Amino acid sequence: MKTLKKAAAALAVSSVFACAAAAAGFEAGRGVANDLATGANARDVTFVPRGGGNAYGWQSYDLAVGATFLSWAVPNGESSVYGLRLNFGWGEYLDTYGLDAGFFSATARDFGGIATSALGHSVGGTMGGIQIGAVNIAHVAYGLQLGFVNFADDLHGVQLGVLNFNNTGLRCFPVLNVGF
């Protein structure tokens, strides 16, 4: 029994160190090629925009299942999810349609479906559906926001929470707020 406990503790500690090392390596390498690439030698790496990509050469994907780990979206934040999105951190995708579940999630443009997040859910564009979390934020919201604090610049639906903010109905109202 003692051996099993020691092995479990060693595995947990080594997992934490492995994750920290991987994250440090990933962060240390971010942007180095662009910052140091001068074209002076054959080892310089430069990224060339391709069709469908961005300035870094990242390709945009349409995914059936997406996952974010801490701040990293897999395969990248330039992608959209049409199906299931799992968040083990606070990463962001361009668009999400379907079921979005996890710790905290952000969508740069549009969201449609059901979002259940422990801390909250943020949508930079239009949200159509249901947001459930401690804090829910949407630029334009069609549907239901259910949380402790809800924000919508343009609300076309219902907000249920301790504090509800929107610019189309009553600006700030507790428990229930409606906008059309």
C-alpha positions as CSV (number, residue, x, y, z in Angstrom):
1,M,0.0,0.0,0.0
2,K,2.9,2.4,0.9
3,T,4.6,1.6,-2.4
4,L,1.4,2.3,-4.3
5,K,1.0,5.7,-2.5
6,K,4.6,6.6,-3.3
7,A,4.2,5.6,-6.9
8,A,1.0,7.7,-7.2
9,A,2.7,10.7,-5.6
10,A,5.8,10.4,-7.8
11,L,3.5,10.2,-10.9
12,A,1.6,13.3,-9.9
13,V,4.8,15.3,-9.2
14,S,6.4,14.2,-12.5
15,S,3.2,15.0,-14.4
16,V,3.2,18.6,-13.0
17,F,6.9,19.0,-13.9
18,A,6.3,17.6,-17.4
19,C,3.4,19.9,-18.0
20,A,5.3,22.9,-16.8
21,A,8.3,22.0,-18.9
22,A,6.2,21.6,-22.0
23,A,4.4,24.9,-21.4
24,A,7.7,26.7,-20.8
25,G,9.1,25.3,-24.0
26,F,6.1,26.2,-25.9
27,E,6.1,29.8,-24.6
28,A,9.8,30.2,-25.0
29,G,9.6,29.2,-28.7
30,R,6.6,31.4,-29.5
31,G,7.5,34.2,-31.9
32,V,11.2,33.5,-31.9
33,A,11.3,32.7,-35.6
34,N,9.6,36.0,-36.5
35,D,11.6,38.1,-34.1
36,L,15.0,36.7,-35.1
37,A,14.5,35.9,-38.8
38,T,16.5,38.3,-40.8
39,G,17.3,36.1,-43.8
40,A,21.0,36.4,-43.1
41,N,21.6,32.7,-42.8
42,A,20.0,29.4,-43.9
43,R,18.7,28.7,-40.4
44,D,16.4,31.6,-40.3
45,V,12.7,30.6,-40.4
46,T,10.1,32.9,-41.9
47,F,6.4,32.3,-42.1
48,V,4.6,33.0,-45.4
49,P,0.8,33.6,-45.4
50,R,-1.0,30.9,-47.3
51,G,-4.6,30.8,-48.5
52,G,-6.9,30.2,-45.6
53,G,-4.2,31.0,-43.0
54,N,-3.1,34.1,-41.2
55,A,0.2,36.0,-41.0
56,Y,1.8,33.2,-39.1
57,G,0.8,30.6,-41.7
58,W,-1.6,28.9,-39.4
59,Q,-4.4,27.1,-41.2
60,S,-8.0,27.6,-40.1
61,Y,-9.9,24.4,-39.5
62,D,-13.6,23.4,-39.1
63,L,-13.6,20.9,-36.2
64,A,-16.3,18.4,-35.0
65,V,-14.6,18.3,-31.6
66,G,-12.4,21.1,-30.2
67,A,-10.5,21.3,-26.9
68,T,-8.6,24.0,-25.1
69,F,-5.9,23.3,-22.6
70,L,-5.0,26.4,-20.4
71,S,-4.8,29.1,-23.1
72,W,-4.1,26.8,-26.1
73,A,-6.7,25.8,-28.5
74,V,-6.1,22.6,-30.4
75,P,-5.2,22.7,-33.3
76,N,-5.2,26.6,-33.1
77,G,-7.4,29.6,-32.2
78,E,-8.0,30.4,-35.8
79,S,-10.4,27.4,-36.0
80,S,-14.1,26.9,-35.6
81,V,-15.9,24.1,-33.8
82,Y,-19.2,22.6,-35.1
83,G,-20.1,20.0,-32.5
84,L,-18.5,19.6,-29.1
85,R,-16.0,21.9,-27.4
86,L,-14.3,21.0,-24.2
87,N,-12.4,23.6,-22.2
88,F,-9.7,22.7,-19.7
89,G,-8.7,26.4,-19.2
90,W,-9.7,29.6,-21.0
91,G,-8.7,29.1,-24.7
92,E,-10.6,30.8,-27.6
93,Y,-11.9,29.7,-31.0
94,L,-13.2,31.9,-33.8
95,D,-16.7,30.4,-33.8
96,T,-18.4,27.6,-31.9
97,Y,-21.7,25.9,-32.7
98,G,-23.1,23.1,-30.6
99,L,-22.3,22.1,-27.0
100,D,-19.5,24.1,-25.2
101,A,-18.6,22.8,-21.7
102,G,-15.7,23.4,-19.4
103,F,-14.0,25.9,-17.0
104,F,-14.1,29.2,-19.0
105,S,-14.6,29.6,-22.7
106,A,-14.3,32.4,-25.2
107,T,-15.5,32.7,-28.8
108,A,-14.0,35.5,-30.8
109,R,-16.9,35.9,-33.2
110,D,-20.2,33.9,-33.0
111,F,-21.6,31.2,-30.8
112,G,-24.7,29.1,-31.3
113,G,-25.9,26.3,-28.9
114,I,-25.6,25.6,-25.2
115,A,-22.6,26.8,-23.2
116,T,-22.0,25.5,-19.7
117,S,-18.9,26.8,-18.0
118,A,-17.9,26.8,-14.4
119,L,-16.6,30.4,-14.4
120,G,-18.1,31.9,-17.5
121,H,-18.5,32.2,-21.2
122,S,-17.6,35.2,-23.4
123,V,-18.8,35.8,-27.0
124,G,-17.2,38.7,-29.0
125,G,-20.0,38.6,-31.7
126,T,-23.5,37.1,-31.7
127,M,-24.7,34.5,-29.2
128,G,-27.7,32.4,-30.1
129,G,-28.8,29.9,-27.5
130,I,-28.1,29.4,-23.8
131,Q,-25.2,30.6,-21.7
132,I,-24.8,29.0,-18.2
133,G,-21.9,30.1,-16.0
134,A,-20.9,32.4,-13.2
135,V,-20.3,35.3,-15.6
136,N,-21.8,35.4,-19.1
137,I,-20.7,38.0,-21.7
138,A,-22.0,38.6,-25.2
139,H,-21.9,41.5,-27.6
140,V,-25.3,40.5,-29.1
141,A,-27.4,37.9,-27.3
142,Y,-30.4,36.0,-28.6
143,G,-31.7,33.5,-26.0
144,L,-31.0,32.9,-22.3
145,Q,-28.2,34.0,-20.1
146,L,-28.2,32.2,-16.7
147,G,-25.5,33.2,-14.2
148,F,-24.5,35.3,-11.3
149,V,-23.6,38.2,-13.5
150,N,-24.7,38.6,-17.2
151,F,-23.6,41.2,-19.7
152,A,-25.0,41.9,-23.2
153,D,-24.6,45.0,-25.3
154,D,-27.7,44.1,-27.4
155,L,-30.1,41.7,-25.7
156,H,-32.9,39.9,-27.5
157,G,-34.0,37.4,-24.8
158,V,-33.8,36.9,-21.1
159,Q,-31.1,37.3,-18.4
160,L,-31.5,35.4,-15.1
161,G,-28.9,36.2,-12.4
162,V,-27.9,38.3,-9.4
163,L,-27.0,41.2,-11.6
164,N,-28.0,41.6,-15.3
165,F,-26.6,44.3,-17.6
166,N,-27.7,45.2,-21.1
167,N,-28.2,48.3,-23.3
168,T,-31.5,47.4,-24.8
169,G,-33.8,46.8,-21.8
170,L,-33.2,48.0,-18.3
171,R,-29.5,48.8,-18.1
172,C,-29.0,47.0,-14.8
173,F,-31.6,44.9,-13.0
174,P,-31.3,42.1,-10.5
175,V,-32.8,38.6,-10.9
176,L,-34.6,39.0,-14.2
177,N,-33.9,41.3,-17.2
178,V,-35.5,41.2,-20.6
179,G,-34.6,42.8,-23.9
180,F,-36.2,42.8,-27.4
